[in-house]
């Protein structure tokens, strides 16, 4: 029952990550730890879903699993893109979450910072375009060379964000 999929190829773990239900996530891990490796029809992992909904405890639990390392290495749009994009979302409550999540993702999955989406945008592009200064600063402190990346149009982050 833990691997039953709905029409969107979502399993109970995806739903629990969407809702931030840490107890259900832990219970599902005890039953079948490999569930966290499944992607839904939008090619989103459980980690991506937890990051997009601001559930820090779930994010930390997922990243603490040894088998989870590298699961999004090949994904163009990954959890770091999502966390960098979400920023403070207009409330002070979310800013510490995202900054903490971005920092946690950088510590555990540092290779995600270099992934680009279909437009050539890195997590830095997303943070900068949304005006998330603290996250932009964090990403640049992690790797200053990120500022030199070009998108598919040939713009650096600065020009690309100006166009947005």
Secondary structure, 3 states (H helix, E strand, C coil): CCCCCCCCCCCHHHHHHHHCCHHHHHHHHHHCHHHHHCCCCCCCCHHHHHHHCCCHHHHHHHHCCHHHCCCCCCCCCCHHHHHHHHCCCCCHHHHHHHHHHHHHHHHHCHHHHHCCCCCCCCHHHHHHHCCCHHHHHHHHHHCHHHHHCCCCCCCCHHHHHHHC
